[in-house]
């Protein structure tokens, strides 16, 4: 159940970040409110996962998955440039999360 909660935290963080691109620097009220609400929900869900998942692992998965997915969304849906360096960076983030998860098992 904790990993489902963590997945929901990741998805709300991604949604908040995506909508933030529409907030025009927090000058548009509706996208700003949605962004803030998504981040509030995301942090609340992340906090709940910390009851059962170690903070290093939970935060690495939350931030790493969010980073990788929002970078992909940026390249696919927002027309951001795709480069070998960006793809390598995303791969390294994913690899780091995997290593932290493997290293956390005792």
ZISULZI-V819422 format. One record per residue. N is the residue number from 0. PHI is phi in whole degrees, -180 to 180 (999 if undefined). PSI is psi in degrees with one decimal (999 if undefined). NEAR is the number of other ideal C-beta (glycine too) atoms within 12 Angstrom. Layout:
n=N phi=PHI psi=PSI near=NEAR
n=N phi=PHI psi=PSI near=NEAR
This chain:
n=0 phi=999 psi=-34.4 near=13
n=1 phi=-63 psi=-36.7 near=22
n=2 phi=-73 psi=-27.4 near=20
n=3 phi=-69 psi=-40.6 near=15
n=4 phi=-64 psi=-41.5 near=26
n=5 phi=-64 psi=-40.2 near=36
n=6 phi=-62 psi=-41.1 near=24
n=7 phi=-66 psi=-37.3 near=25
n=8 phi=-63 psi=-40.8 near=35
n=9 phi=-65 psi=-46.9 near=35
n=10 phi=-64 psi=-39.6 near=25
n=11 phi=-71 psi=-32.2 near=29
n=12 phi=-66 psi=-42.5 near=37
n=13 phi=-64 psi=-44.7 near=32
n=14 phi=-61 psi=-44.7 near=27
n=15 phi=-60 psi=-41.5 near=30
n=16 phi=-68 psi=-42.2 near=29
n=17 phi=-62 psi=-46.6 near=27
n=18 phi=-66 psi=-30.4 near=26
n=19 phi=-58 psi=-31.6 near=28
n=20 phi=-65 psi=-19.2 near=24
n=21 phi=-96 psi=-3.7 near=22
n=22 phi=-82 psi=-9.8 near=22
n=23 phi=54 psi=54.3 near=14
n=24 phi=68 psi=34.4 near=11
n=25 phi=65 psi=29.7 near=17
n=26 phi=-99 psi=-11.9 near=11
n=27 phi=-103 psi=118.3 near=16
n=28 phi=-61 psi=-44.0 near=13
n=29 phi=-68 psi=-52.0 near=15
n=30 phi=-62 psi=-33.2 near=23
n=31 phi=-64 psi=-46.1 near=21
n=32 phi=-63 psi=-41.1 near=18
n=33 phi=-64 psi=-43.1 near=24
n=34 phi=-59 psi=-50.4 near=29
n=35 phi=-63 psi=-39.8 near=22
n=36 phi=-64 psi=-43.8 near=20
n=37 phi=-62 psi=-42.7 near=29
n=38 phi=-68 psi=-37.3 near=27
n=39 phi=-62 psi=-44.8 near=18
n=40 phi=-65 psi=-44.2 near=24
n=41 phi=-60 psi=-47.8 near=31
n=42 phi=-66 psi=-36.5 near=25
n=43 phi=-63 psi=-45.4 near=18
n=44 phi=-66 psi=-39.9 near=30
n=45 phi=-61 psi=-43.2 near=33
n=46 phi=-60 psi=-37.6 near=21
n=47 phi=-65 psi=-37.4 near=22
n=48 phi=-67 psi=-26.3 near=29
n=49 phi=-70 psi=-8.6 near=22
n=50 phi=-71 psi=-26.0 near=15
n=51 phi=-130 psi=-15.4 near=16
n=52 phi=-114 psi=136.8 near=28
n=53 phi=-57 psi=143.2 near=20
n=54 phi=-60 psi=-39.1 near=19
n=55 phi=-63 psi=-42.2 near=19
n=56 phi=-72 psi=-48.2 near=30
n=57 phi=-60 psi=-46.2 near=32
n=58 phi=-69 psi=-37.7 near=28
n=59 phi=-63 psi=-43.3 near=31
n=60 phi=-66 psi=-46.1 near=36
n=61 phi=-61 psi=-51.7 near=39
n=62 phi=-75 psi=-39.6 near=29
n=63 phi=-67 psi=-47.2 near=31
n=64 phi=-65 psi=-41.7 near=34
n=65 phi=-61 psi=-44.4 near=35
n=66 phi=-63 psi=-49.1 near=28
n=67 phi=-63 psi=-44.3 near=30
n=68 phi=-70 psi=-40.3 near=28
n=69 phi=-71 psi=-31.4 near=29
n=70 phi=-65 psi=-42.3 near=31
n=71 phi=-64 psi=-43.4 near=24
n=72 phi=-61 psi=-41.9 near=24
n=73 phi=-59 psi=-43.5 near=22
n=74 phi=-73 psi=-37.3 near=19
n=75 phi=-85 psi=-49.0 near=14
n=76 phi=-100 psi=-23.3 near=15
n=77 phi=-107 psi=3.5 near=17
n=78 phi=72 psi=20.6 near=10
n=79 phi=-71 psi=156.4 near=16
n=80 phi=-67 psi=146.8 near=13
n=81 phi=-110 psi=126.7 near=17
n=82 phi=-138 psi=161.9 near=12
n=83 phi=-61 psi=-38.9 near=10
n=84 phi=-63 psi=-43.5 near=12
n=85 phi=-63 psi=-45.8 near=19
n=86 phi=-63 psi=-39.9 near=17
n=87 phi=-65 psi=-41.8 near=14
n=88 phi=-60 psi=-44.9 near=20
n=89 phi=-63 psi=-41.8 near=28
n=90 phi=-62 psi=-39.3 near=19
n=91 phi=-67 psi=-37.6 near=18
n=92 phi=-61 psi=-47.7 near=27
n=93 phi=-61 psi=-43.9 near=25
n=94 phi=-62 psi=-40.0 near=17
n=95 phi=-62 psi=-41.7 near=24
n=96 phi=-65 psi=-42.2 near=30
n=97 phi=-62 psi=-45.5 near=20
n=98 phi=-63 psi=-42.8 near=18
n=99 phi=-62 psi=-40.2 near=25
n=100 phi=-68 psi=-40.6 near=23
n=101 phi=-68 psi=-37.5 near=13
n=102 phi=-74 psi=-18.1 near=14
n=103 phi=-82 psi=-14.7 near=18
n=104 phi=-79 psi=130.3 near=10
n=105 phi=-119 psi=999 near=6
